[in-house]
Amino acid sequence: MGKLNKTAMNKTEELADRLHSTAIHLLRQVRVQDAATGIAPARLSALSVLVFGGPISLNGLASAEQVRPPTMSRIVDALESEGLVRRRTNEQDRRAVVIEATEKGAAILWQGRKRRVKFLARHLSRLSAAERRQIENAVRAIQKAMTK
């Protein structure tokens, strides 16, 4: 690798490091808004997968959340007892069960998303129109970079 390519890679890695730190800081601030739901973070995350991704098996949900099935089973049990999810028979394989969000679960999650967006919008409104356009362009570029 030539010196120019190495320098460009170092700059790209520096940018990636700054983006990583900023993203984590941003998510921590936004996550504070989730406390208003009264739902523990792990449960809220699993509910999010179900609301935005649709019904899924327990193993699929565990995989999506990067936890073991017994852990996810406890999370789903708690969500089910709160009326936020339900188990139903898989129509394609009557032996299997899928987990799906209830209307109550979906409503809570959409309200939470609305709180998060309003929180972000309040902070973005402090920026100039030009700065918001820069962020819009950066968001598009990040989405493009992360597309498989």
MIGU-33150 format. One record per residue: residue number from 1; residue in one letter; chain; x negated, y, z negated of N, C-alpha, C in turn. Coordinates in nm, 2 decimals, padded with zeros to 4 digits. Layout:
% residues N
voza, drentor, paza, n_px, n_py, n_pz, ca_px, ca_py, ca_pz, c_px, c_py, c_pz
NUM, a, A, X, Y, Z, X, Y, Z, X, Y, Z $
...
This chain:
% residues 148
voza, drentor, paza, n_px, n_py, n_pz, ca_px, ca_py, ca_pz, c_px, c_py, c_pz
1, m, A, -00.09, -00.12, 00.00, 00.00, 00.00, 00.00, -00.09, 00.12, 00.00 $
2, g, A, -00.07, 00.21, 00.09, -00.15, 00.34, 00.10, -00.12, 00.43, -00.01 $
3, k, A, -00.20, 00.53, -00.03, -00.19, 00.63, -00.14, -00.05, 00.70, -00.13 $
4, l, A, -00.01, 00.74, -00.01, 00.11, 00.81, 00.01, 00.23, 00.73, -00.03 $
5, n, A, 00.23, 00.60, 00.01, 00.34, 00.51, -00.03, 00.34, 00.49, -00.18 $
6, k, A, 00.22, 00.48, -00.24, 00.21, 00.46, -00.39, 00.26, 00.58, -00.46 $
7, t, A, 00.23, 00.70, -00.41, 00.28, 00.82, -00.47, 00.43, 00.84, -00.46 $
8, a, A, 00.48, 00.80, -00.34, 00.62, 00.81, -00.32, 00.69, 00.71, -00.42 $
9, m, A, 00.64, 00.59, -00.43, 00.70, 00.49, -00.52, 00.69, 00.54, -00.67 $
10, n, A, 00.58, 00.60, -00.71, 00.58, 00.65, -00.84, 00.68, 00.76, -00.87 $
11, k, A, 00.70, 00.85, -00.77, 00.80, 00.95, -00.78, 00.94, 00.89, -00.78 $
12, t, A, 00.96, 00.78, -00.70, 01.09, 00.72, -00.70, 01.12, 00.65, -00.84 $
13, e, A, 01.01, 00.59, -00.89, 01.03, 00.53, -01.03, 01.05, 00.63, -01.13 $
14, e, A, 00.98, 00.75, -01.12, 01.01, 00.85, -01.22, 01.15, 00.90, -01.21 $
15, l, A, 01.20, 00.92, -01.09, 01.34, 00.96, -01.07, 01.43, 00.85, -01.13 $
16, a, A, 01.41, 00.73, -01.10, 01.49, 00.62, -01.15, 01.49, 00.62, -01.31 $
17, d, A, 01.37, 00.65, -01.37, 01.36, 00.65, -01.51, 01.45, 00.77, -01.57 $
18, r, A, 01.44, 00.88, -01.50, 01.52, 01.00, -01.55, 01.67, 00.97, -01.53 $
19, l, A, 01.71, 00.91, -01.42, 01.85, 00.88, -01.39, 01.89, 00.78, -01.50 $
20, h, A, 01.81, 00.68, -01.53, 01.85, 00.57, -01.63, 01.87, 00.64, -01.76 $
21, s, A, 01.78, 00.73, -01.81, 01.80, 00.79, -01.94, 01.92, 00.88, -01.94 $
22, t, A, 01.95, 00.95, -01.83, 02.06, 01.04, -01.82, 02.19, 00.96, -01.82 $
23, a, A, 02.19, 00.85, -01.75, 02.31, 00.77, -01.74, 02.35, 00.71, -01.88 $
24, i, A, 02.25, 00.67, -01.95, 02.27, 00.61, -02.08, 02.32, 00.72, -02.18 $
25, h, A, 02.26, 00.84, -02.17, 02.30, 00.95, -02.26, 02.45, 00.99, -02.23 $
26, l, A, 02.48, 01.00, -02.10, 02.61, 01.03, -02.05, 02.72, 00.93, -02.10 $
27, l, A, 02.68, 00.80, -02.08, 02.78, 00.69, -02.12, 02.80, 00.69, -02.28 $
28, r, A, 02.70, 00.72, -02.35, 02.71, 00.73, -02.50, 02.81, 00.84, -02.54 $
29, q, A, 02.79, 00.96, -02.47, 02.88, 01.07, -02.50, 03.03, 01.04, -02.46 $
30, v, A, 03.04, 00.98, -02.35, 03.18, 00.95, -02.30, 03.24, 00.84, -02.38 $
31, r, A, 03.16, 00.74, -02.43, 03.21, 00.63, -02.50, 03.28, 00.68, -02.63 $
32, v, A, 03.23, 00.79, -02.69, 03.29, 00.84, -02.81, 03.44, 00.86, -02.79 $
33, q, A, 03.48, 00.90, -02.67, 03.63, 00.92, -02.64, 03.71, 00.79, -02.66 $
34, d, A, 03.64, 00.67, -02.65, 03.71, 00.54, -02.66, 03.76, 00.52, -02.80 $
35, a, A, 03.70, 00.58, -02.90, 03.74, 00.56, -03.04, 03.89, 00.59, -03.06 $
36, a, A, 03.94, 00.68, -02.98, 04.08, 00.72, -02.99, 04.18, 00.60, -02.95 $
37, t, A, 04.13, 00.50, -02.88, 04.21, 00.38, -02.85, 04.23, 00.29, -02.97 $
38, g, A, 04.14, 00.29, -03.07, 04.15, 00.21, -03.18, 04.11, 00.06, -03.15 $
39, i, A, 04.05, 00.04, -03.03, 04.01, -00.09, -02.99, 03.86, -00.10, -02.99 $
40, a, A, 03.80, -00.21, -03.05, 03.66, -00.23, -03.06, 03.60, -00.23, -02.92 $
41, p, A, 03.47, -00.18, -02.90, 03.41, -00.17, -02.77, 03.41, -00.30, -02.69 $
42, a, A, 03.38, -00.41, -02.75, 03.37, -00.54, -02.67, 03.51, -00.57, -02.62 $
43, r, A, 03.61, -00.55, -02.70, 03.75, -00.58, -02.66, 03.79, -00.48, -02.54 $
44, l, A, 03.75, -00.36, -02.56, 03.79, -00.26, -02.46, 03.72, -00.29, -02.33 $
45, s, A, 03.60, -00.33, -02.33, 03.52, -00.37, -02.21, 03.59, -00.48, -02.14 $
46, a, A, 03.62, -00.59, -02.22, 03.69, -00.70, -02.16, 03.83, -00.66, -02.10 $
47, l, A, 03.90, -00.58, -02.17, 04.03, -00.53, -02.12, 04.01, -00.46, -01.99 $
48, s, A, 03.90, -00.38, -01.98, 03.87, -00.30, -01.86, 03.85, -00.40, -01.74 $
49, v, A, 03.78, -00.50, -01.76, 03.76, -00.60, -01.65, 03.89, -00.65, -01.60 $
50, l, A, 03.98, -00.68, -01.69, 04.11, -00.73, -01.65, 04.20, -00.63, -01.59 $
51, v, A, 04.20, -00.51, -01.64, 04.28, -00.40, -01.58, 04.23, -00.37, -01.44 $
52, f, A, 04.10, -00.35, -01.42, 04.05, -00.30, -01.30, 04.01, -00.41, -01.20 $
53, g, A, 03.99, -00.53, -01.25, 03.95, -00.64, -01.17, 04.06, -00.74, -01.14 $
54, g, A, 04.16, -00.74, -01.23, 04.28, -00.83, -01.21, 04.26, -00.96, -01.30 $
55, p, A, 04.36, -01.05, -01.29, 04.35, -01.17, -01.37, 04.23, -01.25, -01.34 $
56, i, A, 04.18, -01.32, -01.44, 04.05, -01.40, -01.43, 04.05, -01.51, -01.53 $
57, s, A, 03.97, -01.61, -01.51, 03.96, -01.72, -01.60, 03.88, -01.67, -01.72 $
58, l, A, 03.89, -01.75, -01.83, 03.81, -01.71, -01.95, 03.66, -01.72, -01.92 $
59, n, A, 03.62, -01.82, -01.84, 03.48, -01.83, -01.81, 03.43, -01.72, -01.72 $
60, g, A, 03.52, -01.68, -01.62, 03.49, -01.57, -01.54, 03.48, -01.44, -01.61 $
61, l, A, 03.56, -01.42, -01.71, 03.56, -01.30, -01.80, 03.43, -01.30, -01.88 $
62, a, A, 03.40, -01.42, -01.94, 03.28, -01.43, -02.02, 03.16, -01.39, -01.93 $
63, s, A, 03.15, -01.44, -01.81, 03.04, -01.42, -01.72, 03.04, -01.27, -01.68 $
64, a, A, 03.15, -01.21, -01.66, 03.15, -01.06, -01.62, 03.10, -00.98, -01.74 $
65, e, A, 03.13, -01.02, -01.86, 03.09, -00.95, -01.98, 02.96, -00.99, -02.03 $
66, q, A, 02.90, -01.09, -01.97, 02.77, -01.14, -02.01, 02.77, -01.19, -02.16 $
67, v, A, 02.87, -01.27, -02.19, 02.88, -01.33, -02.32, 02.91, -01.48, -02.30 $
68, r, A, 02.90, -01.56, -02.40, 02.93, -01.70, -02.39, 03.08, -01.72, -02.40 $
69, p, A, 03.14, -01.82, -02.34, 03.28, -01.85, -02.35, 03.34, -01.85, -02.49 $
70, p, A, 03.28, -01.91, -02.59, 03.34, -01.90, -02.73, 03.35, -01.76, -02.78 $
71, t, A, 03.26, -01.68, -02.75, 03.26, -01.53, -02.79, 03.38, -01.47, -02.72 $
72, m, A, 03.39, -01.49, -02.59, 03.50, -01.43, -02.51, 03.64, -01.49, -02.56 $
73, s, A, 03.64, -01.61, -02.60, 03.77, -01.67, -02.65, 03.81, -01.59, -02.77 $
74, r, A, 03.72, -01.56, -02.86, 03.76, -01.48, -02.98, 03.81, -01.34, -02.94 $
75, i, A, 03.74, -01.28, -02.84, 03.78, -01.15, -02.79, 03.92, -01.15, -02.73 $
76, v, A, 03.94, -01.25, -02.65, 04.08, -01.27, -02.59, 04.18, -01.30, -02.69 $
77, d, A, 04.15, -01.38, -02.79, 04.25, -01.41, -02.90, 04.29, -01.28, -02.96 $
78, a, A, 04.19, -01.19, -02.99, 04.22, -01.06, -03.06, 04.31, -00.97, -02.97 $
79, l, A, 04.27, -00.96, -02.84, 04.35, -00.88, -02.75, 04.49, -00.94, -02.73 $
80, e, A, 04.50, -01.07, -02.73, 04.63, -01.13, -02.72, 04.72, -01.10, -02.84 $
81, s, A, 04.66, -01.11, -02.96, 04.74, -01.08, -03.08, 04.78, -00.94, -03.09 $
82, e, A, 04.71, -00.85, -03.02, 04.75, -00.71, -03.02, 04.85, -00.68, -02.90 $
83, g, A, 04.88, -00.78, -02.82, 04.97, -00.76, -02.71, 04.91, -00.69, -02.59 $
84, l, A, 04.78, -00.70, -02.58, 04.71, -00.63, -02.47, 04.68, -00.72, -02.35 $
85, v, A, 04.67, -00.85, -02.38, 04.65, -00.94, -02.27, 04.74, -01.06, -02.29 $
86, r, A, 04.76, -01.15, -02.19, 04.83, -01.27, -02.20, 04.76, -01.38, -02.12 $
87, r, A, 04.78, -01.50, -02.16, 04.73, -01.62, -02.09, 04.84, -01.67, -02.00 $
88, r, A, 04.81, -01.71, -01.88, 04.92, -01.77, -01.80, 04.85, -01.88, -01.71 $
89, t, A, 04.94, -01.97, -01.67, 04.89, -02.08, -01.59, 04.84, -02.03, -01.45 $
90, n, A, 04.73, -02.08, -01.40, 04.68, -02.05, -01.27, 04.77, -02.12, -01.17 $
91, e, A, 04.83, -02.04, -01.08, 04.92, -02.09, -00.98, 04.85, -02.19, -00.88 $
92, q, A, 04.72, -02.17, -00.86, 04.65, -02.26, -00.76, 04.60, -02.39, -00.83 $
93, d, A, 04.58, -02.38, -00.96, 04.53, -02.50, -01.04, 04.61, -02.50, -01.17 $
94, r, A, 04.72, -02.58, -01.18, 04.81, -02.58, -01.29, 04.74, -02.62, -01.42 $
95, r, A, 04.62, -02.68, -01.41, 04.55, -02.72, -01.53, 04.47, -02.60, -01.59 $
96, a, A, 04.45, -02.50, -01.51, 04.36, -02.38, -01.55, 04.45, -02.27, -01.60 $
97, v, A, 04.39, -02.18, -01.68, 04.46, -02.07, -01.74, 04.38, -01.94, -01.70 $
98, v, A, 04.46, -01.84, -01.67, 04.39, -01.71, -01.64, 04.44, -01.61, -01.74 $
99, i, A, 04.36, -01.51, -01.76, 04.39, -01.40, -01.86, 04.42, -01.28, -01.78 $
100, e, A, 04.53, -01.21, -01.82, 04.57, -01.09, -01.75, 04.61, -00.98, -01.85 $
101, a, A, 04.59, -00.86, -01.81, 04.63, -00.75, -01.90, 04.78, -00.73, -01.90 $
102, t, A, 04.84, -00.70, -02.01, 04.98, -00.67, -02.02, 05.00, -00.52, -01.98 $
103, e, A, 05.12, -00.48, -01.96, 05.15, -00.34, -01.93, 05.09, -00.25, -02.04 $
104, k, A, 05.11, -00.29, -02.17, 05.06, -00.22, -02.28, 04.91, -00.20, -02.27 $
105, g, A, 04.84, -00.31, -02.24, 04.69, -00.31, -02.23, 04.65, -00.22, -02.12 $
106, a, A, 04.72, -00.22, -02.00, 04.68, -00.14, -01.89, 04.70, 00.01, -01.92 $
107, a, A, 04.81, 00.04, -01.99, 04.85, 00.18, -02.03, 04.74, 00.23, -02.12 $
108, i, A, 04.70, 00.16, -02.22, 04.60, 00.20, -02.31, 04.47, 00.23, -02.24 $
109, l, A, 04.43, 00.14, -02.15, 04.31, 00.16, -02.07, 04.31, 00.28, -01.98 $
110, w, A, 04.42, 00.30, -01.91, 04.44, 00.42, -01.82, 04.44, 00.55, -01.91 $
111, q, A, 04.50, 00.55, -02.02, 04.49, 00.67, -02.11, 04.35, 00.69, -02.15 $
112, g, A, 04.28, 00.59, -02.18, 04.14, 00.60, -02.22, 04.05, 00.66, -02.11 $
113, r, A, 04.08, 00.61, -01.99, 04.01, 00.66, -01.87, 04.04, 00.81, -01.85 $
114, k, A, 04.16, 00.84, -01.87, 04.20, 00.98, -01.85, 04.13, 01.07, -01.95 $
115, r, A, 04.12, 01.03, -02.08, 04.04, 01.10, -02.18, 03.90, 01.12, -02.14 $
116, r, A, 03.84, 01.01, -02.09, 03.70, 01.02, -02.05, 03.68, 01.12, -01.93 $
117, v, A, 03.77, 01.11, -01.84, 03.76, 01.20, -01.72, 03.78, 01.35, -01.76 $
118, k, A, 03.87, 01.37, -01.85, 03.89, 01.51, -01.90, 03.77, 01.56, -01.97 $
119, f, A, 03.71, 01.47, -02.05, 03.59, 01.51, -02.13, 03.48, 01.55, -02.03 $
120, l, A, 03.46, 01.46, -01.92, 03.36, 01.50, -01.82, 03.39, 01.62, -01.75 $
121, a, A, 03.52, 01.64, -01.71, 03.56, 01.76, -01.64, 03.53, 01.89, -01.72 $
122, r, A, 03.56, 01.88, -01.85, 03.53, 02.00, -01.93, 03.38, 02.04, -01.92 $
123, h, A, 03.29, 01.94, -01.93, 03.15, 01.96, -01.92, 03.11, 02.01, -01.78 $
124, l, A, 03.16, 01.95, -01.68, 03.13, 01.99, -01.54, 03.18, 02.13, -01.51 $
125, s, A, 03.29, 02.17, -01.57, 03.34, 02.30, -01.55, 03.25, 02.41, -01.59 $
126, r, A, 03.15, 02.38, -01.68, 03.05, 02.48, -01.72, 02.95, 02.51, -01.62 $
127, l, A, 02.95, 02.43, -01.51, 02.85, 02.44, -01.41, 02.90, 02.53, -01.30 $
128, s, A, 02.81, 02.58, -01.22, 02.86, 02.66, -01.10, 02.91, 02.57, -01.00 $
129, a, A, 02.99, 02.63, -00.90, 03.04, 02.55, -00.79, 02.93, 02.48, -00.71 $
130, a, A, 02.82, 02.55, -00.69, 02.70, 02.50, -00.62, 02.64, 02.38, -00.70 $
131, e, A, 02.64, 02.39, -00.83, 02.58, 02.27, -00.91, 02.68, 02.15, -00.90 $
132, r, A, 02.81, 02.18, -00.90, 02.91, 02.07, -00.89, 02.89, 02.00, -00.76 $
133, r, A, 02.87, 02.08, -00.65, 02.85, 02.02, -00.52, 02.72, 01.94, -00.52 $
134, q, A, 02.62, 01.98, -00.59, 02.50, 01.90, -00.59, 02.53, 01.77, -00.66 $
135, i, A, 02.61, 01.77, -00.77, 02.64, 01.65, -00.84, 02.72, 01.56, -00.75 $
136, e, A, 02.82, 01.62, -00.67, 02.90, 01.54, -00.58, 02.81, 01.47, -00.48 $
137, n, A, 02.71, 01.54, -00.42, 02.62, 01.48, -00.33, 02.54, 01.37, -00.39 $
138, a, A, 02.49, 01.40, -00.52, 02.41, 01.29, -00.59, 02.50, 01.17, -00.62 $
139, v, A, 02.62, 01.19, -00.65, 02.71, 01.07, -00.68, 02.72, 00.99, -00.55 $
140, r, A, 02.75, 01.06, -00.44, 02.76, 00.98, -00.31, 02.63, 00.91, -00.28 $
141, a, A, 02.52, 00.97, -00.30, 02.39, 00.91, -00.27, 02.37, 00.79, -00.37 $
142, i, A, 02.40, 00.80, -00.49, 02.39, 00.69, -00.59, 02.48, 00.57, -00.55 $
143, q, A, 02.60, 00.61, -00.51, 02.69, 00.50, -00.47, 02.64, 00.43, -00.35 $
144, k, A, 02.58, 00.50, -00.25, 02.52, 00.44, -00.13, 02.41, 00.35, -00.17 $
145, a, A, 02.32, 00.40, -00.26, 02.20, 00.32, -00.30, 02.24, 00.19, -00.38 $
146, m, A, 02.36, 00.20, -00.45, 02.40, 00.08, -00.53, 02.49, -00.02, -00.45 $
147, t, A, 02.52, 00.02, -00.33, 02.61, -00.07, -00.25, 02.52, -00.19, -00.20 $
148, k, A, 02.58, -00.30, -00.22, 02.50, -00.43, -00.18, 02.49, -00.45, -00.03 $
